[in-house]
Amino acid sequence: MDNIKEEFISTLSHEIRTPLTSIKGFSKTMLDNWDNLDDEQKKKFLNIIVEQSQRLINLVENVLNVSKIDSGANDAVLTKVDTINAINTAISMVKMNYKDFNFDFTVCSKEPVLADFNKLQQVLINLLDNAAKYSKNSNKIEINLKNDRNNAIISVKNYGVSIEKQYFDKIFDKFYRIDTYLKSSAQGSGLGLYITKHLLELMGGKIEVKSKDEPKYCEFVVYLPLYEVENATKKALKAQL
């Protein structure tokens, strides 16, 4: 475990340093060459600063979420959440870092969920970012929203990679990263899926993974309770006790 933590600290340091270096570098370039840059160049540099700032914010939020989870805190505020709006908002945020990707969102349900909007956003951003980050030779991400009698079912699917069944449970452990090209091809803190699972559990939801080799794909499926006034009232009262 000590080796895992040391690797995590090293990875986290790199993850923080990368966006900070970009933000500082492009800010200094703009300050030193403001009069020589045209509007298009300024807009390009500012977009990079915004993208890297969001990347840094997401990383900090992940670390803070781990601290809350480890302390046993449950600060989830469950309310009626427009599922379609939550997914579209998350897609728009992740798209900032993956402009060349096609996020194909299929809506088969318009039912709202009982959830904490901010925590749901973190879950969706983590899953969409992972899907794009670990895609191989494919820039297509499929998002599907449907429901059964009790739950909204949100799936995020990417192509070109697969996960062996033996890792299905392990990938949700803190600091865990599969020791394959997935680990070497993309930076990551090993916290995203750990946080995602626990945030969903705080909201009464769950997550599972599906993956196959032919064709290669990886799909994460989220289940969240549909919003019902009676259940919402009961859960809100229970949370106050």
URTAZI-V829957 format. One record per residue. N is the residue number from 0. RES is the residue in three letters. SS is DSSP state (alpha for helix, beta for strand, coil for the rest). Layout:
<<N:RES:SS> <N:RES:SS>>
This chain:
<<0:MET:coil> <1:ASP:alpha> <2:ASN:alpha> <3:ILE:alpha> <4:LYS:alpha> <5:GLU:alpha> <6:GLU:alpha> <7:PHE:alpha> <8:ILE:alpha> <9:SER:alpha> <10:THR:alpha> <11:LEU:alpha> <12:SER:alpha> <13:HIS:alpha> <14:GLU:alpha> <15:ILE:alpha> <16:ARG:alpha> <17:THR:alpha> <18:PRO:alpha> <19:LEU:alpha> <20:THR:alpha> <21:SER:alpha> <22:ILE:alpha> <23:LYS:alpha> <24:GLY:alpha> <25:PHE:alpha> <26:SER:alpha> <27:LYS:alpha> <28:THR:alpha> <29:MET:alpha> <30:LEU:alpha> <31:ASP:alpha> <32:ASN:alpha> <33:TRP:alpha> <34:ASP:alpha> <35:ASN:alpha> <36:LEU:coil> <37:ASP:coil> <38:ASP:alpha> <39:GLU:alpha> <40:GLN:alpha> <41:LYS:alpha> <42:LYS:alpha> <43:LYS:alpha> <44:PHE:alpha> <45:LEU:alpha> <46:ASN:alpha> <47:ILE:alpha> <48:ILE:alpha> <49:VAL:alpha> <50:GLU:alpha> <51:GLN:alpha> <52:SER:alpha> <53:GLN:alpha> <54:ARG:alpha> <55:LEU:alpha> <56:ILE:alpha> <57:ASN:alpha> <58:LEU:alpha> <59:VAL:alpha> <60:GLU:alpha> <61:ASN:alpha> <62:VAL:alpha> <63:LEU:alpha> <64:ASN:alpha> <65:VAL:alpha> <66:SER:alpha> <67:LYS:alpha> <68:ILE:alpha> <69:ASP:alpha> <70:SER:alpha> <71:GLY:coil> <72:ALA:coil> <73:ASN:coil> <74:ASP:coil> <75:ALA:coil> <76:VAL:coil> <77:LEU:coil> <78:THR:beta> <79:LYS:beta> <80:VAL:beta> <81:ASP:coil> <82:THR:alpha> <83:ILE:alpha> <84:ASN:alpha> <85:ALA:alpha> <86:ILE:alpha> <87:ASN:alpha> <88:THR:alpha> <89:ALA:alpha> <90:ILE:alpha> <91:SER:alpha> <92:MET:alpha> <93:VAL:alpha> <94:LYS:alpha> <95:MET:coil> <96:ASN:coil> <97:TYR:coil> <98:LYS:coil> <99:ASP:coil> <100:PHE:coil> <101:ASN:beta> <102:PHE:beta> <103:ASP:beta> <104:PHE:beta> <105:THR:beta> <106:VAL:beta> <107:CYS:coil> <108:SER:coil> <109:LYS:coil> <110:GLU:coil> <111:PRO:coil> <112:VAL:beta> <113:LEU:beta> <114:ALA:beta> <115:ASP:coil> <116:PHE:alpha> <117:ASN:alpha> <118:LYS:alpha> <119:LEU:alpha> <120:GLN:alpha> <121:GLN:alpha> <122:VAL:alpha> <123:LEU:alpha> <124:ILE:alpha> <125:ASN:alpha> <126:LEU:alpha> <127:LEU:alpha> <128:ASP:alpha> <129:ASN:alpha> <130:ALA:alpha> <131:ALA:alpha> <132:LYS:alpha> <133:TYR:coil> <134:SER:coil> <135:LYS:coil> <136:ASN:coil> <137:SER:coil> <138:ASN:coil> <139:LYS:beta> <140:ILE:beta> <141:GLU:beta> <142:ILE:beta> <143:ASN:beta> <144:LEU:beta> <145:LYS:beta> <146:ASN:beta> <147:ASP:coil> <148:ARG:coil> <149:ASN:coil> <150:ASN:beta> <151:ALA:beta> <152:ILE:beta> <153:ILE:beta> <154:SER:beta> <155:VAL:beta> <156:LYS:beta> <157:ASN:beta> <158:TYR:beta> <159:GLY:coil> <160:VAL:coil> <161:SER:coil> <162:ILE:coil> <163:GLU:coil> <164:LYS:alpha> <165:GLN:alpha> <166:TYR:alpha> <167:PHE:coil> <168:ASP:coil> <169:LYS:alpha> <170:ILE:alpha> <171:PHE:alpha> <172:ASP:coil> <173:LYS:coil> <174:PHE:coil> <175:TYR:coil> <176:ARG:coil> <177:ILE:coil> <178:ASP:coil> <179:THR:coil> <180:TYR:alpha> <181:LEU:alpha> <182:LYS:alpha> <183:SER:alpha> <184:SER:alpha> <185:ALA:coil> <186:GLN:coil> <187:GLY:coil> <188:SER:coil> <189:GLY:coil> <190:LEU:coil> <191:GLY:alpha> <192:LEU:alpha> <193:TYR:alpha> <194:ILE:alpha> <195:THR:alpha> <196:LYS:alpha> <197:HIS:alpha> <198:LEU:alpha> <199:LEU:alpha> <200:GLU:alpha> <201:LEU:alpha> <202:MET:coil> <203:GLY:coil> <204:GLY:coil> <205:LYS:beta> <206:ILE:beta> <207:GLU:beta> <208:VAL:beta> <209:LYS:beta> <210:SER:beta> <211:LYS:beta> <212:ASP:beta> <213:GLU:coil> <214:PRO:coil> <215:LYS:beta> <216:TYR:beta> <217:CYS:beta> <218:GLU:beta> <219:PHE:beta> <220:VAL:beta> <221:VAL:beta> <222:TYR:beta> <223:LEU:beta> <224:PRO:beta> <225:LEU:beta> <226:TYR:coil> <227:GLU:coil> <228:VAL:alpha> <229:GLU:alpha> <230:ASN:alpha> <231:ALA:alpha> <232:THR:alpha> <233:LYS:alpha> <234:LYS:alpha> <235:ALA:alpha> <236:LEU:alpha> <237:LYS:alpha> <238:ALA:alpha> <239:GLN:alpha> <240:LEU:coil>>
